Amino acid sequence: MRDSIKLSRVESAFEDLSYPVSRNQAATKFDDVTVLMADGSANLGSLIRNCVSDEFDGPTDLYYELNNAMPIEAVGEPGQSEGDA
């Protein structure tokens, strides 16, 4: 069965893992999950494989690292900035 999850719900999905967890174990767990982003979608397992850390101590660590691995489409229009006036 193939699942999909909204980006806003990803961190709560990470709570189902046993920590500490390796990057590969986390990626494998989410290989069949599609994350729905602001403009498109991506395979969650593949995104986790793009993370830098080899191991995560908790769901928050994994979520923060995942945010750094997200494509620009995850947050909205390309080039859009919340901080510029």
C-alpha positions as CSV (number, residue, x, y, z in Angstrom):
1,M,0.0,0.0,0.0
2,R,1.3,3.4,-0.9
3,D,0.7,6.3,1.5
4,S,0.8,10.0,1.2
5,I,1.2,12.6,4.0
6,K,1.1,16.4,4.1
7,L,4.4,18.1,4.9
8,S,2.8,19.5,8.0
9,R,2.2,16.0,9.4
10,V,5.6,14.5,8.7
11,E,7.1,15.2,12.1
12,S,4.3,13.4,13.9
13,A,4.8,10.4,11.5
14,F,8.5,10.3,12.7
15,E,7.3,9.7,16.2
16,D,6.5,6.1,15.2
17,L,10.2,5.2,14.8
18,S,12.4,3.8,17.6
19,Y,15.3,6.1,18.4
20,P,18.1,6.4,17.9
21,V,17.5,5.5,14.3
22,S,19.9,5.4,11.4
23,R,19.3,7.4,8.2
24,N,19.0,4.2,6.2
25,Q,16.5,2.7,8.6
26,A,14.3,5.8,8.6
27,A,14.5,6.1,4.8
28,T,13.5,2.5,4.4
29,K,10.6,2.9,6.7
30,F,9.2,5.7,4.6
31,D,10.1,4.4,1.1
32,D,6.4,3.9,0.3
33,V,5.3,7.3,1.5
34,T,4.8,10.4,-0.7
35,V,5.1,13.7,1.0
36,L,2.7,16.4,-0.4
37,M,4.4,19.7,-0.5
38,A,3.2,23.3,-1.4
39,D,4.0,22.7,-5.1
40,G,4.4,19.1,-5.8
41,S,5.3,15.9,-4.1
42,A,8.3,13.7,-3.4
43,N,9.2,10.3,-2.0
44,L,9.8,10.7,1.8
45,G,12.4,7.9,1.9
46,S,14.4,9.5,-0.8
47,L,14.3,12.9,1.0
48,I,15.5,11.3,4.2
49,R,18.4,9.6,2.3
50,N,19.5,13.2,1.2
51,C,19.9,14.2,4.9
52,V,23.5,14.7,6.1
53,S,23.4,12.9,9.5
54,D,23.9,9.2,9.7
55,E,21.7,8.8,12.8
56,F,18.9,10.7,14.5
57,D,18.2,10.9,18.3
58,G,14.6,11.8,18.0
59,P,11.8,12.8,15.7
60,T,12.6,16.5,16.0
61,D,16.2,15.9,14.9
62,L,15.0,14.0,11.9
63,Y,12.4,16.6,11.0
64,Y,14.9,19.6,11.2
65,E,17.4,17.7,9.1
66,L,14.7,16.8,6.6
67,N,13.8,20.5,6.2
68,N,17.4,21.2,5.0
69,A,17.0,18.4,2.4
70,M,13.7,19.6,1.0
71,P,13.5,21.0,-2.5
72,I,12.4,24.6,-2.9
73,E,9.0,23.4,-4.1
74,A,8.2,22.3,-0.5
75,V,7.7,25.8,0.8
76,G,5.9,27.6,-2.0
77,E,6.8,29.8,-4.9
78,P,10.4,29.7,-6.0
79,G,12.2,32.9,-4.9
80,Q,9.5,33.8,-2.4
81,S,10.9,35.2,0.8
82,E,9.1,35.9,4.1
83,G,11.8,38.2,5.4
84,D,12.1,40.7,2.6
85,A,10.1,43.9,2.7
